[in-house]
Amino acid sequence: MREDGTGLAQARTDLALARTDLANERTFLAYLRTSLMLVGSGVTVMKIYAGDVAWYAVGIALIVCGLLFLLGGAARFARMRRNLRRDGQA
């Protein structure tokens, strides 16, 4: 470490970038978990109420929402990771 403290400052910056990257991954996993829950709920509704058209539509809507949620989470994850790589040169 240099006497002027730049080594310590760089280490803190690197650790902050690592923490932010890990937080980004945790957020993506939360999007994934929620997406799986929505898709699973949609499939369950469709199986339980197989004969009812209205419930079938609810099931389809839940599946579509789950997939859109996953796409939104993946896009957010990729955008944040790209910004972190660009700003932190990691």
N, C-alpha and C positions, 0 to 999 in steps of 0.2 A: 504494500500500500504506500502511496506517495504521502509525503508530509502535509501537502495542502488539502488532503481529504478527498481528492477526486476518485480514488479507488473505492472508498467507502460509499461515495455518492453513486458510483456506477453499479456497485453491488446492490444498493437499495433499489435503484431503477430496474435492474434485472429481476430482482425478487418481486417487485411490484408488477412487472409484466407477466411473470410466471403465475402470480396469484390471479391476475385478471384473465389469463388464458384458462386457468383451471375453473374459474367462475363461469366463463363462457361455456366450457364443456358441461358443467353441472346444469346450466340453464338449458342447453340443448337436450340433455337427458330428461329434464323435466318436461320439455315439449314432447319428446318421444313417449314418455310414460303417459302423458295426457292423451296423446294421439292414439296410443294402443288401447287406452280405456274407452275412448269414444268409438273406435272401430269395433272393439269387443262388445260394447253395449249395443251397437247397431246390429251386429250379427245375432246377439242374444234376443233382441226384440223381434227380429225377423223370424227366428226359430220358434219362439214361444207363441207369437201371434201370426202363424203362417197363413191362416185363412182370411185375415182381415186386411183389406187394402190400405186403410188409413195407417195402421201400425207398421205395415210393410214400408210405407212411404217415410214414416218416422225412422225406421231402421236404416233406410237408404240415406236419409238426411244426416244421421249420426255418422255413418261411414264416410260420407263426403266431407263432413266437418272435420273428422279425424284426419283424413288425408290432407285437407287444406291446412290444418294446424301443423302437421308434420312438415309440409312444404314451407310454410311460413317460418317455422323454427329452424329448418335447415338453411334457409336463405339468411336469416338473422345471424346464425352461427358462422356461415361463410363470410358474410360482410364484416362481422366483428373480428374474425380471425385475420382477414385480409388487412383491416385497419391496424390491428396490433402488429402484424408483421411489417407493415410499411412504416409505422411510427417508431417501433422499437428496434427495427432492423434485426429481429430475432429469426 
